[in-house]
Amino acid sequence: MGDIMGIFKADYKEMLLIIGRLDEILNKLTEELELLKEALLRLDITWKGDANISFMAAMFKDIERIRAITDNLVNFSESLKRGLRLYQENEERVEKRIMEARI
């Protein structure tokens, strides 16, 4: 009859690697946003006038938009991890029940 559960097994290692890579990218993006913010604050000290005010307002608005997107992606990553964990738990339960039914 073969191992029927082998057909349905998910590649958890690969999924976790992909989620881990997403987390690395998000961490790097967060670090880069902070560096950009620090650079803007240094620039703000050396530049005055209406152009500075407009530029800074636009840049900080963009940073906040990027931060909101990043936060959403972090939540997405956490959801993927929870979903993967639940899927794995359910897969193990199903496999156990199939094994019990064979006995």
Secondary structure, 3 states (H helix, E strand, C coil): CCCCHHHHCCCHHHHHHHHHHHHHHHHHHHHHHHHHHHHHHHHHHHCCCHHHHHHHHHHHHHHHHHHHHHHHHHHHHHHHHHHHHHHHHHHHHHHHHHHHHHC
